Amino acid sequence: MHIRLVGAGRIRSKEVAALVAEYTTRASRYWELDVVEVKDESARSRPIAEVKVREGERLLAAAGSAMIVACDENGTMFRSGEFAGWLRDERDGAARDLAFILGGAHGLSAELLGRADACIAFSRWTLPHELARLVLAEQLYRAGTILRGEPYHK
């Protein structure tokens, strides 16, 4: 199973970008993994709904034929062990790859959420999209260590 992290916009903070790169590298020991950033849409002269639709089109295009996993505050929340088990089940039973979709500053469009095969939440809190990428990268790494019985997860 190939996992793709698809996000709108680039990470502007050097420190956060370094942490995302670190955990993405660690997670790639357990999963075939890549990160795709699509252009975020400026909201200066457009309604937010239009911004979300345009970003959503780019995000879906970048996901290709993979199973769409929308990351949204209204999605299903997992404990780390449950997330690891869910990934294992998808890996062992799915014929498709996974694409985790992380929206930009304004979140995901209704159209994208409607097309999603699954929807997960990291928290009920609203997270900046840069931190959401970091949380996802770390949890993918943690899931790999859980499934291999390694000591990282306590």
Sequence and secondary structure as in RCSB ss.txt:
>XXXX:A:sequence
MHIRLVGAGRIRSKEVAALVAEYTTRASRYWELDVVEVKDESARSRPIAEVKVREGERLLAAAGSAMIVACDENG
TMFRSGEFAGWLRDERDGAARDLAFILGGAHGLSAELLGRADACIAFSRWTLPHELARLVLAEQLYRAGTILRGE
PYHK
>XXXX:A:secstr
 EEEEEEES    HHHHHHHHHHHHHHTTTSEEEEEEE     SSS HHHHHHHHHHHHHHHHTTSEEEEEEEEE
EE  HHHHHHHHHHHHHH SS EEEEE BTTB  HHHHHH SEEEES SS   HHHHHHHHHHHHHHHHHHHTT 
TT  
